[in-house]
Amino acid sequence: MDLIETADRLAIADVLARYCRGIDRCDAAELADVFTPDAQLDYGDGTRPIAETISGLMQGLGAMRLTQHAISNTICRIHGSRAKAETYCIATHILPGENGDEIELVVGGRYLDRLVKQDGIWRIAERLYVMDWNRSAPATMQTAGGLFDGLQRRGARRSDDPSTAWWEAGIG
């Protein structure tokens, strides 16, 4: 593996991680930035253009209190400015239930992505989602009592998340 391929693999890994951040923070602009403008996505219910997909994702995810997408096991094949990647994902979703209760839905699956490098930047041009398994149960998350009383910084959607101000503060 040469330095160019190593750099390409790192850039592709970054695109995949930024997708997860965009989904979990409900950040439509970040999501749009990881896809080509003409990207086609199929999460298992038919192929749709990126603009339609993002608006649908924001609506659906906005109804959830939180999500967390954890990716791993990426197999990547690169040929010049084109690549394919298969990436495993386990995603936790906290959904509203009945009577104020919450439901924890955990889904395991894989992203099958076709990526392109344009002007030195890798983006996803096509995504197929494969669901391998799922589990649903009443949520058991605790936010109070014991050691949780001291943990007051909580993940949130959009700019309410603590990472927004953290990133805006810059590196220096």
C-alpha positions in Angstrom: 0.0 0.0 0.0 1.5 3.3 -1.0 1.1 6.7 0.6 -1.6 7.9 -1.8 -3.7 4.8 -1.1 -3.2 5.2 2.7 -4.3 8.8 2.5 -7.3 7.8 0.4 -8.3 5.2 3.0 -8.0 7.7 5.8 -10.1 10.2 3.9 -12.8 7.6 3.2 -12.8 6.6 6.9 -13.3 10.3 7.7 -16.3 10.6 5.3 -17.9 7.5 6.9 -17.4 8.9 10.4 -18.8 12.3 9.4 -21.9 10.6 8.0 -22.5 9.1 11.5 -22.0 12.5 13.2 -24.4 14.1 10.7 -27.0 11.5 11.4 -26.6 11.6 15.2 -26.6 15.4 15.5 -29.4 15.7 12.9 -27.1 18.0 10.9 -28.5 18.2 7.4 -25.6 20.3 6.1 -22.9 17.8 7.4 -24.9 15.0 5.8 -25.1 16.8 2.4 -21.3 17.4 2.5 -20.5 13.6 2.7 -22.5 12.8 -0.4 -22.1 13.9 -4.1 -24.9 16.3 -5.1 -26.4 13.6 -7.3 -26.0 10.7 -4.9 -28.5 7.9 -4.8 -29.4 6.2 -1.5 -31.4 3.0 -0.8 -31.9 2.2 2.8 -34.0 -0.9 1.8 -37.1 0.9 0.7 -36.2 2.0 -2.8 -33.6 4.3 -4.3 -34.0 8.0 -3.7 -31.9 11.1 -4.5 -29.8 12.6 -1.7 -32.0 15.8 -1.2 -35.1 13.7 -0.7 -33.3 11.2 1.6 -31.8 13.9 3.9 -35.2 15.6 4.4 -36.8 12.3 5.2 -34.0 11.3 7.6 -34.2 14.7 9.4 -38.0 14.2 9.8 -37.7 10.6 11.1 -34.6 11.2 13.3 -36.1 14.4 14.7 -38.8 12.3 16.3 -36.2 10.4 18.3 -34.5 11.7 21.4 -31.2 10.4 20.3 -29.3 8.0 18.0 -25.7 6.7 18.1 -24.2 5.1 15.0 -21.0 3.1 15.6 -19.2 1.9 12.5 -16.4 -0.7 12.2 -14.9 -3.3 9.9 -14.6 -1.3 6.7 -13.4 -3.2 3.7 -12.4 -0.8 1.0 -11.3 -1.3 -2.6 -9.8 1.8 -4.4 -9.2 2.2 -8.1 -8.0 5.7 -8.9 -10.7 8.2 -8.1 -13.3 5.5 -7.5 -13.8 3.2 -4.5 -16.2 0.8 -2.9 -16.5 0.3 0.8 -18.5 -2.1 3.0 -18.9 -0.9 6.5 -20.5 -2.5 9.5 -22.8 -0.3 11.7 -24.6 -0.8 15.0 -27.1 2.0 15.6 -29.0 2.7 18.8 -32.2 4.7 18.6 -34.2 6.1 21.5 -37.8 6.4 20.4 -40.8 7.7 22.2 -43.0 5.0 23.6 -46.4 5.0 25.2 -47.2 6.8 28.5 -43.9 8.8 28.4 -41.8 5.6 28.3 -39.0 5.2 25.7 -38.1 2.3 23.5 -34.5 1.4 22.7 -34.1 0.1 19.1 -30.7 -1.3 18.2 -30.1 -2.2 14.6 -27.0 -4.0 13.1 -26.3 -3.7 9.4 -23.9 -2.7 6.7 -23.4 0.2 4.4 -22.4 -0.7 0.8 -21.0 2.5 -0.6 -19.7 3.6 -3.9 -17.4 6.6 -3.5 -15.8 9.1 -5.9 -12.9 11.5 -5.4 -13.6 14.9 -7.0 -11.3 17.9 -6.7 -9.3 15.8 -4.1 -12.3 15.2 -1.9 -13.9 11.8 -1.3 -17.7 11.6 -1.2 -20.4 8.9 -1.2 -22.1 8.6 -4.6 -24.3 5.6 -3.9 -25.3 3.9 -0.7 -27.2 0.6 -0.2 -28.1 -0.3 3.3 -28.3 -4.0 4.4 -30.0 -4.7 7.7 -28.6 -7.8 9.4 -30.5 -7.8 12.7 -32.4 -5.6 15.2 -33.5 -5.6 18.8 -36.2 -3.6 20.5 -37.0 -3.3 24.2 -38.0 -0.7 26.8 -35.2 1.8 27.3 -33.1 1.3 30.4 -31.0 4.5 30.2 -30.4 6.2 33.5 -29.6 9.9 33.9 -29.9 10.2 37.7 -28.7 8.4 40.8 -25.3 7.1 41.7 -22.5 8.1 39.4 -25.0 9.5 36.9 -25.7 12.5 39.2 -22.3 13.9 38.4 -22.5 13.4 34.6 -24.4 16.6 33.5 -23.1 16.9 29.9 -25.5 15.1 27.6 -25.6 14.5 23.9 -28.3 16.4 22.0 -29.5 17.1 18.5 -28.2 19.9 16.2 -26.4 22.8 17.8 -27.6 21.9 21.3 -24.9 19.2 21.4 -21.8 20.1 23.5 -19.6 19.2 20.5 -20.9 22.2 18.5 -19.3 24.8 20.8 -16.3 22.5 21.3 -15.6 22.4 17.5 -16.3 26.1 17.0 -13.6 27.0 19.6 -11.0 25.9 17.1 -7.9 23.8 17.5 -5.4 26.3 18.8 
